[in-house]
């Protein structure tokens, strides 16, 4: 049964259980602090991940946005909207990373 977490993340959980538990608790507190839906939260986090050029986070939030009901078109659009802010090369890279999740 897949946990949805990367092998790297699982390894970090094993090595630093208290640290990862604290990071997860902070994430849950942030999610509960406002009115955004789960889908909207993952689209926002996807945008931030793309801006940071974090391939793993782009894939993770793309996958979680799908699970929360986002369509592939909504996910791609969330990234394309960033073109004038983070630049076309960064957007193109994020879209490439997402294709592995959206296919």
C-alpha positions in Angstrom: 0.0 0.0 0.0 1.4 3.4 -1.1 1.6 6.2 1.4 1.8 8.8 -1.3 5.1 10.0 0.2 8.4 9.8 -1.7 11.1 7.3 -0.6 13.2 10.3 0.4 10.5 11.7 2.6 9.9 8.3 4.2 13.7 8.0 4.9 13.6 11.5 6.5 10.6 10.4 8.6 12.6 7.4 9.9 15.8 9.4 10.6 14.1 12.4 12.2 10.6 11.4 13.4 10.2 14.4 15.8 11.3 16.9 13.2 9.0 15.5 10.5 6.0 15.3 12.9 6.5 18.9 13.9 6.7 20.0 10.2 3.5 18.0 9.4 1.7 19.6 12.5 2.7 23.0 11.3 1.3 22.2 7.8 -2.0 21.0 9.3 -2.2 24.2 11.4 -1.6 26.4 8.3 -4.3 24.4 6.4 -6.8 24.9 9.2 -6.1 28.7 9.5 -8.3 29.8 6.6 -11.2 29.1 4.2 -9.4 27.6 1.1 -10.4 24.2 0.0 -7.9 21.4 -0.2 -7.8 21.7 -3.9 -7.1 25.4 -3.7 -4.4 24.9 -1.1 -2.5 22.5 -3.3 -2.8 24.7 -6.3 -1.3 27.6 -4.2 1.5 25.3 -2.9 2.1 24.1 -6.4 2.7 27.7 -7.5 5.1 28.2 -4.7 6.9 25.0 -5.5 7.3 25.9 -9.1 8.7 29.3 -8.1 11.2 27.6 -5.9 12.1 25.2 -8.8 11.4 22.3 -6.4 10.7 19.3 -8.8 9.7 17.0 -6.0 7.3 19.5 -4.5 5.8 20.3 -7.9 5.1 16.7 -8.5 3.8 16.2 -4.9 1.4 19.1 -5.0 0.3 18.3 -8.5 -0.5 14.7 -7.4 -2.3 16.0 -4.3 -4.2 18.6 -6.3 -5.5 15.8 -8.6 -6.5 13.7 -5.5 -8.4 16.8 -4.2 -10.4 17.1 -7.4 -8.3 19.4 -9.6 -8.3 18.6 -13.3 -5.1 18.4 -15.3 -6.2 21.6 -17.1 -6.6 23.4 -13.8 -3.2 22.2 -12.6 -1.5 23.3 -15.8 -3.3 26.7 -15.7 -2.2 27.3 -12.1 1.4 27.0 -13.3 1.0 28.9 -16.6 -0.4 31.8 -14.7 3.0 32.3 -13.2 4.7 33.0 -16.5 4.9 36.8 -16.0 6.0 36.4 -12.4 8.6 33.6 -12.4 9.5 33.4 -16.1 8.8 31.1 -19.0 11.8 28.8 -18.5 10.8 28.0 -14.9 7.1 27.5 -15.9 8.2 25.2 -18.8 10.3 23.1 -16.4 7.4 22.8 -13.9 5.1 21.8 -16.7 7.6 19.1 -17.7 7.8 17.8 -14.2 4.0 17.8 -13.9 3.5 15.7 -17.1 5.0 12.7 -15.2 2.1 13.1 -12.7 -0.7 14.1 -15.1 -0.1 11.3 -17.7 
